[in-house]
Amino acid sequence: MKSFIYDDSGQGLVEYALIVALVSLVAIAALQLLGQKANNSLSNAATDLS
């Protein structure tokens, strides 16, 4: 049981998984923010043209 507690062989994989999760959350938030602004800009341009 002691060797199981002190075994850190999966530590790197967990760290990479956390980094990927954090980067994807930031990317999703940025795309949602920029997507809304792009939608508003296109809607304004369509309104101006009509």
CHARMM internal coordinates of N, CA and C (Angstrom, degrees):
IC EDIT
DIST 1 N 1 CA 1.4477
DIST 1 CA 1 C 1.5243
ANGL 1 N 1 CA 1 C 110.65
DIST 1 C 2 N 1.3369
ANGL 1 CA 1 C 2 N 116.24
DIHE 1 N 1 CA 1 C 2 N -35.33
DIST 2 N 2 CA 1.4580
ANGL 1 C 2 N 2 CA 120.36
DIHE 1 CA 1 C 2 N 2 CA -179.76
DIST 2 CA 2 C 1.5290
ANGL 2 N 2 CA 2 C 111.37
DIHE 1 C 2 N 2 CA 2 C -62.16
DIST 2 C 3 N 1.3304
ANGL 2 CA 2 C 3 N 115.36
DIHE 2 N 2 CA 2 C 3 N -41.59
DIST 3 N 3 CA 1.4697
ANGL 2 C 3 N 3 CA 118.48
DIHE 2 CA 2 C 3 N 3 CA -178.46
DIST 3 CA 3 C 1.5336
ANGL 3 N 3 CA 3 C 110.77
DIHE 2 C 3 N 3 CA 3 C -67.36
DIST 3 C 4 N 1.3199
ANGL 3 CA 3 C 4 N 118.18
DIHE 3 N 3 CA 3 C 4 N -29.93
DIST 4 N 4 CA 1.4638
ANGL 3 C 4 N 4 CA 121.20
DIHE 3 CA 3 C 4 N 4 CA 177.55
DIST 4 CA 4 C 1.5215
ANGL 4 N 4 CA 4 C 111.07
DIHE 3 C 4 N 4 CA 4 C -68.58
DIST 4 C 5 N 1.3222
ANGL 4 CA 4 C 5 N 117.47
DIHE 4 N 4 CA 4 C 5 N -38.45
DIST 5 N 5 CA 1.4693
ANGL 4 C 5 N 5 CA 121.69
DIHE 4 CA 4 C 5 N 5 CA -179.37
DIST 5 CA 5 C 1.5194
ANGL 5 N 5 CA 5 C 110.70
DIHE 4 C 5 N 5 CA 5 C -67.89
DIST 5 C 6 N 1.3240
ANGL 5 CA 5 C 6 N 117.73
DIHE 5 N 5 CA 5 C 6 N -39.80
DIST 6 N 6 CA 1.4570
ANGL 5 C 6 N 6 CA 121.17
DIHE 5 CA 5 C 6 N 6 CA -176.28
DIST 6 CA 6 C 1.5297
ANGL 6 N 6 CA 6 C 113.47
DIHE 5 C 6 N 6 CA 6 C -91.24
DIST 6 C 7 N 1.3076
ANGL 6 CA 6 C 7 N 117.62
DIHE 6 N 6 CA 6 C 7 N 2.61
DIST 7 N 7 CA 1.4630
ANGL 6 C 7 N 7 CA 121.26
DIHE 6 CA 6 C 7 N 7 CA 179.81
DIST 7 CA 7 C 1.5252
ANGL 7 N 7 CA 7 C 109.11
DIHE 6 C 7 N 7 CA 7 C -78.17
DIST 7 C 8 N 1.3443
ANGL 7 CA 7 C 8 N 117.23
DIHE 7 N 7 CA 7 C 8 N 120.44
DIST 8 N 8 CA 1.4640
ANGL 7 C 8 N 8 CA 121.09
DIHE 7 CA 7 C 8 N 8 CA -178.68
DIST 8 CA 8 C 1.5244
ANGL 8 N 8 CA 8 C 111.72
DIHE 7 C 8 N 8 CA 8 C -117.99
DIST 8 C 9 N 1.3122
ANGL 8 CA 8 C 9 N 117.39
DIHE 8 N 8 CA 8 C 9 N 30.38
DIST 9 N 9 CA 1.4621
ANGL 8 C 9 N 9 CA 120.27
DIHE 8 CA 8 C 9 N 9 CA -175.95
DIST 9 CA 9 C 1.5255
ANGL 9 N 9 CA 9 C 112.31
DIHE 8 C 9 N 9 CA 9 C -71.22
DIST 9 C 10 N 1.3153
ANGL 9 CA 9 C 10 N 119.51
DIHE 9 N 9 CA 9 C 10 N -25.55
DIST 10 N 10 CA 1.4601
ANGL 9 C 10 N 10 CA 121.82
DIHE 9 CA 9 C 10 N 10 CA 179.71
DIST 10 CA 10 C 1.5157
ANGL 10 N 10 CA 10 C 113.57
DIHE 9 C 10 N 10 CA 10 C -95.60
DIST 10 C 11 N 1.3132
ANGL 10 CA 10 C 11 N 117.18
DIHE 10 N 10 CA 10 C 11 N 5.61
DIST 11 N 11 CA 1.4503
ANGL 10 C 11 N 11 CA 121.75
DIHE 10 CA 10 C 11 N 11 CA -175.49
DIST 11 CA 11 C 1.5263
ANGL 11 N 11 CA 11 C 111.80
DIHE 10 C 11 N 11 CA 11 C -64.25
DIST 11 C 12 N 1.3117
ANGL 11 CA 11 C 12 N 117.94
DIHE 11 N 11 CA 11 C 12 N -42.34
DIST 12 N 12 CA 1.4623
ANGL 11 C 12 N 12 CA 120.97
DIHE 11 CA 11 C 12 N 12 CA -178.64
DIST 12 CA 12 C 1.5137
ANGL 12 N 12 CA 12 C 111.97
DIHE 11 C 12 N 12 CA 12 C -64.08
DIST 12 C 13 N 1.3171
ANGL 12 CA 12 C 13 N 116.94
DIHE 12 N 12 CA 12 C 13 N -40.36
DIST 13 N 13 CA 1.4588
ANGL 12 C 13 N 13 CA 120.98
DIHE 12 CA 12 C 13 N 13 CA 179.18
DIST 13 CA 13 C 1.5228
ANGL 13 N 13 CA 13 C 110.97
DIHE 12 C 13 N 13 CA 13 C -63.89
DIST 13 C 14 N 1.3110
ANGL 13 CA 13 C 14 N 117.43
DIHE 13 N 13 CA 13 C 14 N -41.01
DIST 14 N 14 CA 1.4619
ANGL 13 C 14 N 14 CA 121.27
DIHE 13 CA 13 C 14 N 14 CA 178.87
DIST 14 CA 14 C 1.5199
ANGL 14 N 14 CA 14 C 110.46
DIHE 13 C 14 N 14 CA 14 C -65.27
DIST 14 C 15 N 1.3155
ANGL 14 CA 14 C 15 N 117.10
DIHE 14 N 14 CA 14 C 15 N -41.06
DIST 15 N 15 CA 1.4684
ANGL 14 C 15 N 15 CA 120.49
DIHE 14 CA 14 C 15 N 15 CA 179.09
DIST 15 CA 15 C 1.5213
ANGL 15 N 15 CA 15 C 110.82
DIHE 14 C 15 N 15 CA 15 C -63.66
DIST 15 C 16 N 1.3262
ANGL 15 CA 15 C 16 N 117.73
DIHE 15 N 15 CA 15 C 16 N -43.98
DIST 16 N 16 CA 1.4577
ANGL 15 C 16 N 16 CA 120.33
DIHE 15 CA 15 C 16 N 16 CA 177.77
DIST 16 CA 16 C 1.5220
ANGL 16 N 16 CA 16 C 111.28
DIHE 15 C 16 N 16 CA 16 C -64.02
DIST 16 C 17 N 1.3139
ANGL 16 CA 16 C 17 N 117.68
DIHE 16 N 16 CA 16 C 17 N -38.11
DIST 17 N 17 CA 1.4638
ANGL 16 C 17 N 17 CA 121.08
DIHE 16 CA 16 C 17 N 17 CA 178.62
DIST 17 CA 17 C 1.5269
ANGL 17 N 17 CA 17 C 110.67
DIHE 16 C 17 N 17 CA 17 C -64.81
DIST 17 C 18 N 1.3163
ANGL 17 CA 17 C 18 N 117.45
DIHE 17 N 17 CA 17 C 18 N -39.49
DIST 18 N 18 CA 1.4679
ANGL 17 C 18 N 18 CA 120.64
DIHE 17 CA 17 C 18 N 18 CA 177.60
DIST 18 CA 18 C 1.5243
ANGL 18 N 18 CA 18 C 111.55
DIHE 17 C 18 N 18 CA 18 C -66.64
DIST 18 C 19 N 1.3192
ANGL 18 CA 18 C 19 N 116.84
DIHE 18 N 18 CA 18 C 19 N -39.51
DIST 19 N 19 CA 1.4639
ANGL 18 C 19 N 19 CA 120.29
DIHE 18 CA 18 C 19 N 19 CA 178.37
DIST 19 CA 19 C 1.5221
ANGL 19 N 19 CA 19 C 110.13
DIHE 18 C 19 N 19 CA 19 C -64.88
DIST 19 C 20 N 1.3238
ANGL 19 CA 19 C 20 N 117.60
DIHE 19 N 19 CA 19 C 20 N -44.44
DIST 20 N 20 CA 1.4659
ANGL 19 C 20 N 20 CA 121.28
DIHE 19 CA 19 C 20 N 20 CA 179.14
DIST 20 CA 20 C 1.5274
ANGL 20 N 20 CA 20 C 110.30
DIHE 19 C 20 N 20 CA 20 C -62.27
DIST 20 C 21 N 1.3199
ANGL 20 CA 20 C 21 N 117.43
DIHE 20 N 20 CA 20 C 21 N -41.74
DIST 21 N 21 CA 1.4582
ANGL 20 C 21 N 21 CA 121.05
DIHE 20 CA 20 C 21 N 21 CA 178.83
DIST 21 CA 21 C 1.5203
ANGL 21 N 21 CA 21 C 111.10
DIHE 20 C 21 N 21 CA 21 C -62.90
DIST 21 C 22 N 1.3191
ANGL 21 CA 21 C 22 N 117.53
DIHE 21 N 21 CA 21 C 22 N -43.10
DIST 22 N 22 CA 1.4589
ANGL 21 C 22 N 22 CA 121.16
DIHE 21 CA 21 C 22 N 22 CA -179.64
DIST 22 CA 22 C 1.5225
ANGL 22 N 22 CA 22 C 111.13
DIHE 21 C 22 N 22 CA 22 C -66.06
DIST 22 C 23 N 1.3217
ANGL 22 CA 22 C 23 N 117.56
DIHE 22 N 22 CA 22 C 23 N -44.42
DIST 23 N 23 CA 1.4632
ANGL 22 C 23 N 23 CA 121.09
DIHE 22 CA 22 C 23 N 23 CA 179.67
DIST 23 CA 23 C 1.5236
ANGL 23 N 23 CA 23 C 110.57
DIHE 22 C 23 N 23 CA 23 C -63.55
DIST 23 C 24 N 1.3228
ANGL 23 CA 23 C 24 N 117.46
DIHE 23 N 23 CA 23 C 24 N -39.89
DIST 24 N 24 CA 1.4624
ANGL 23 C 24 N 24 CA 119.10
DIHE 23 CA 23 C 24 N 24 CA -179.74
DIST 24 CA 24 C 1.5230
ANGL 24 N 24 CA 24 C 111.22
DIHE 23 C 24 N 24 CA 24 C -69.43
DIST 24 C 25 N 1.3257
ANGL 24 CA 24 C 25 N 118.65
DIHE 24 N 24 CA 24 C 25 N -34.98
DIST 25 N 25 CA 1.4647
ANGL 24 C 25 N 25 CA 119.98
DIHE 24 CA 24 C 25 N 25 CA 175.65
DIST 25 CA 25 C 1.5236
ANGL 25 N 25 CA 25 C 111.51
DIHE 24 C 25 N 25 CA 25 C -64.25
DIST 25 C 26 N 1.3181
ANGL 25 CA 25 C 26 N 117.00
DIHE 25 N 25 CA 25 C 26 N -42.09
DIST 26 N 26 CA 1.4632
ANGL 25 C 26 N 26 CA 120.76
DIHE 25 CA 25 C 26 N 26 CA 178.18
DIST 26 CA 26 C 1.5238
ANGL 26 N 26 CA 26 C 110.21
DIHE 25 C 26 N 26 CA 26 C -65.12
DIST 26 C 27 N 1.3232
ANGL 26 CA 26 C 27 N 117.68
DIHE 26 N 26 CA 26 C 27 N -40.69
DIST 27 N 27 CA 1.4670
ANGL 26 C 27 N 27 CA 121.19
DIHE 26 CA 26 C 27 N 27 CA 179.53
DIST 27 CA 27 C 1.5213
ANGL 27 N 27 CA 27 C 111.05
DIHE 26 C 27 N 27 CA 27 C -64.98
DIST 27 C 28 N 1.3149
ANGL 27 CA 27 C 28 N 117.84
DIHE 27 N 27 CA 27 C 28 N -41.64
DIST 28 N 28 CA 1.4615
ANGL 27 C 28 N 28 CA 121.01
DIHE 27 CA 27 C 28 N 28 CA 179.12
DIST 28 CA 28 C 1.5161
ANGL 28 N 28 CA 28 C 110.37
DIHE 27 C 28 N 28 CA 28 C -64.41
DIST 28 C 29 N 1.3163
ANGL 28 CA 28 C 29 N 117.64
DIHE 28 N 28 CA 28 C 29 N -43.38
DIST 29 N 29 CA 1.4643
ANGL 28 C 29 N 29 CA 120.96
DIHE 28 CA 28 C 29 N 29 CA 179.14
DIST 29 CA 29 C 1.5291
ANGL 29 N 29 CA 29 C 110.78
DIHE 28 C 29 N 29 CA 29 C -63.34
DIST 29 C 30 N 1.3154
ANGL 29 CA 29 C 30 N 117.64
DIHE 29 N 29 CA 29 C 30 N -41.78
DIST 30 N 30 CA 1.4653
ANGL 29 C 30 N 30 CA 120.73
DIHE 29 CA 29 C 30 N 30 CA 179.66
DIST 30 CA 30 C 1.5219
ANGL 30 N 30 CA 30 C 111.05
DIHE 29 C 30 N 30 CA 30 C -66.36
DIST 30 C 31 N 1.3263
ANGL 30 CA 30 C 31 N 117.35
DIHE 30 N 30 CA 30 C 31 N -40.78
DIST 31 N 31 CA 1.4630
ANGL 30 C 31 N 31 CA 119.92
DIHE 30 CA 30 C 31 N 31 CA 179.25
DIST 31 CA 31 C 1.5250
ANGL 31 N 31 CA 31 C 111.70
DIHE 30 C 31 N 31 CA 31 C -66.30
DIST 31 C 32 N 1.3140
ANGL 31 CA 31 C 32 N 117.03
DIHE 31 N 31 CA 31 C 32 N -36.94
DIST 32 N 32 CA 1.4553
ANGL 31 C 32 N 32 CA 119.44
DIHE 31 CA 31 C 32 N 32 CA 177.84
DIST 32 CA 32 C 1.5160
ANGL 32 N 32 CA 32 C 110.76
DIHE 31 C 32 N 32 CA 32 C -66.43
DIST 32 C 33 N 1.3135
ANGL 32 CA 32 C 33 N 117.43
DIHE 32 N 32 CA 32 C 33 N -41.96
DIST 33 N 33 CA 1.4607
ANGL 32 C 33 N 33 CA 121.09
DIHE 32 CA 32 C 33 N 33 CA 179.48
DIST 33 CA 33 C 1.5243
ANGL 33 N 33 CA 33 C 110.92
DIHE 32 C 33 N 33 CA 33 C -66.31
DIST 33 C 34 N 1.3183
ANGL 33 CA 33 C 34 N 117.36
DIHE 33 N 33 CA 33 C 34 N -47.80
DIST 34 N 34 CA 1.4573
ANGL 33 C 34 N 34 CA 120.80
DIHE 33 CA 33 C 34 N 34 CA -179.16
DIST 34 CA 34 C 1.5233
ANGL 34 N 34 CA 34 C 111.74
DIHE 33 C 34 N 34 CA 34 C -71.00
DIST 34 C 35 N 1.3162
ANGL 34 CA 34 C 35 N 116.57
DIHE 34 N 34 CA 34 C 35 N -31.85
DIST 35 N 35 CA 1.4568
ANGL 34 C 35 N 35 CA 120.24
DIHE 34 CA 34 C 35 N 35 CA 178.39
DIST 35 CA 35 C 1.5182
ANGL 35 N 35 CA 35 C 111.74
DIHE 34 C 35 N 35 CA 35 C -64.25
DIST 35 C 36 N 1.3090
ANGL 35 CA 35 C 36 N 116.36
DIHE 35 N 35 CA 35 C 36 N -40.87
DIST 36 N 36 CA 1.4657
ANGL 35 C 36 N 36 CA 120.50
DIHE 35 CA 35 C 36 N 36 CA 178.53
DIST 36 CA 36 C 1.5266
ANGL 36 N 36 CA 36 C 110.98
DIHE 35 C 36 N 36 CA 36 C -66.05
DIST 36 C 37 N 1.3185
ANGL 36 CA 36 C 37 N 116.97
DIHE 36 N 36 CA 36 C 37 N -41.03
DIST 37 N 37 CA 1.4682
ANGL 36 C 37 N 37 CA 120.25
DIHE 36 CA 36 C 37 N 37 CA 179.12
DIST 37 CA 37 C 1.5303
ANGL 37 N 37 CA 37 C 110.72
DIHE 36 C 37 N 37 CA 37 C -66.07
DIST 37 C 38 N 1.3296
ANGL 37 CA 37 C 38 N 116.43
DIHE 37 N 37 CA 37 C 38 N -40.01
DIST 38 N 38 CA 1.4681
ANGL 37 C 38 N 38 CA 119.92
DIHE 37 CA 37 C 38 N 38 CA 178.47
DIST 38 CA 38 C 1.5235
ANGL 38 N 38 CA 38 C 110.20
DIHE 37 C 38 N 38 CA 38 C -65.53
DIST 38 C 39 N 1.3038
ANGL 38 CA 38 C 39 N 117.63
DIHE 38 N 38 CA 38 C 39 N -40.26
DIST 39 N 39 CA 1.4552
ANGL 38 C 39 N 39 CA 121.48
DIHE 38 CA 38 C 39 N 39 CA 178.04
DIST 39 CA 39 C 1.5249
ANGL 39 N 39 CA 39 C 110.70
DIHE 38 C 39 N 39 CA 39 C -62.77
DIST 39 C 40 N 1.3150
ANGL 39 CA 39 C 40 N 117.40
DIHE 39 N 39 CA 39 C 40 N -42.34
DIST 40 N 40 CA 1.4621
ANGL 39 C 40 N 40 CA 120.87
DIHE 39 CA 39 C 40 N 40 CA 178.14
DIST 40 CA 40 C 1.5223
ANGL 40 N 40 CA 40 C 111.07
DIHE 39 C 40 N 40 CA 40 C -64.42
DIST 40 C 41 N 1.3181
ANGL 40 CA 40 C 41 N 117.71
DIHE 40 N 40 CA 40 C 41 N -41.01
DIST 41 N 41 CA 1.4623
ANGL 40 C 41 N 41 CA 121.03
DIHE 40 CA 40 C 41 N 41 CA -179.76
DIST 41 CA 41 C 1.5259
ANGL 41 N 41 CA 41 C 110.82
DIHE 40 C 41 N 41 CA 41 C -65.04
DIST 41 C 42 N 1.3201
ANGL 41 CA 41 C 42 N 116.40
DIHE 41 N 41 CA 41 C 42 N -42.86
DIST 42 N 42 CA 1.4738
ANGL 41 C 42 N 42 CA 119.31
DIHE 41 CA 41 C 42 N 42 CA 178.98
DIST 42 CA 42 C 1.5270
ANGL 42 N 42 CA 42 C 111.55
DIHE 41 C 42 N 42 CA 42 C -67.37
DIST 42 C 43 N 1.3157
ANGL 42 CA 42 C 43 N 117.20
DIHE 42 N 42 CA 42 C 43 N -36.41
DIST 43 N 43 CA 1.4550
ANGL 42 C 43 N 43 CA 120.55
DIHE 42 CA 42 C 43 N 43 CA 176.99
DIST 43 CA 43 C 1.5261
ANGL 43 N 43 CA 43 C 111.34
DIHE 42 C 43 N 43 CA 43 C -65.51
DIST 43 C 44 N 1.3158
ANGL 43 CA 43 C 44 N 117.04
DIHE 43 N 43 CA 43 C 44 N -40.13
DIST 44 N 44 CA 1.4648
ANGL 43 C 44 N 44 CA 121.09
DIHE 43 CA 43 C 44 N 44 CA 177.96
DIST 44 CA 44 C 1.5239
ANGL 44 N 44 CA 44 C 110.33
DIHE 43 C 44 N 44 CA 44 C -66.21
DIST 44 C 45 N 1.3083
ANGL 44 CA 44 C 45 N 118.51
DIHE 44 N 44 CA 44 C 45 N -40.78
DIST 45 N 45 CA 1.4492
ANGL 44 C 45 N 45 CA 121.96
DIHE 44 CA 44 C 45 N 45 CA 179.23
DIST 45 CA 45 C 1.5374
ANGL 45 N 45 CA 45 C 110.33
DIHE 44 C 45 N 45 CA 45 C -65.33
DIST 45 C 46 N 1.3322
ANGL 45 CA 45 C 46 N 117.28
DIHE 45 N 45 CA 45 C 46 N -40.21
DIST 46 N 46 CA 1.4582
ANGL 45 C 46 N 46 CA 120.56
DIHE 45 CA 45 C 46 N 46 CA 178.23
DIST 46 CA 46 C 1.5149
ANGL 46 N 46 CA 46 C 111.24
DIHE 45 C 46 N 46 CA 46 C -66.06
DIST 46 C 47 N 1.3172
ANGL 46 CA 46 C 47 N 116.82
DIHE 46 N 46 CA 46 C 47 N -38.23
DIST 47 N 47 CA 1.4723
ANGL 46 C 47 N 47 CA 121.15
DIHE 46 CA 46 C 47 N 47 CA 177.76
DIST 47 CA 47 C 1.5201
ANGL 47 N 47 CA 47 C 110.84
DIHE 46 C 47 N 47 CA 47 C -65.49
DIST 47 C 48 N 1.3206
ANGL 47 CA 47 C 48 N 116.94
DIHE 47 N 47 CA 47 C 48 N -41.77
DIST 48 N 48 CA 1.4663
ANGL 47 C 48 N 48 CA 121.09
DIHE 47 CA 47 C 48 N 48 CA 179.81
DIST 48 CA 48 C 1.5365
ANGL 48 N 48 CA 48 C 111.12
DIHE 47 C 48 N 48 CA 48 C -65.70
DIST 48 C 49 N 1.3184
ANGL 48 CA 48 C 49 N 117.70
DIHE 48 N 48 CA 48 C 49 N -35.00
DIST 49 N 49 CA 1.4520
ANGL 48 C 49 N 49 CA 120.55
DIHE 48 CA 48 C 49 N 49 CA -178.24
DIST 49 CA 49 C 1.5305
ANGL 49 N 49 CA 49 C 112.86
DIHE 48 C 49 N 49 CA 49 C -76.88
DIST 49 C 50 N 1.3142
ANGL 49 CA 49 C 50 N 117.67
DIHE 49 N 49 CA 49 C 50 N -23.70
DIST 50 N 50 CA 1.4561
ANGL 49 C 50 N 50 CA 119.61
DIHE 49 CA 49 C 50 N 50 CA -177.87
DIST 50 CA 50 C 1.5205
ANGL 50 N 50 CA 50 C 113.03
DIHE 49 C 50 N 50 CA 50 C -91.75
END
COOR INIT
IC SEED 1 N 1 CA 1 C
IC BUILD
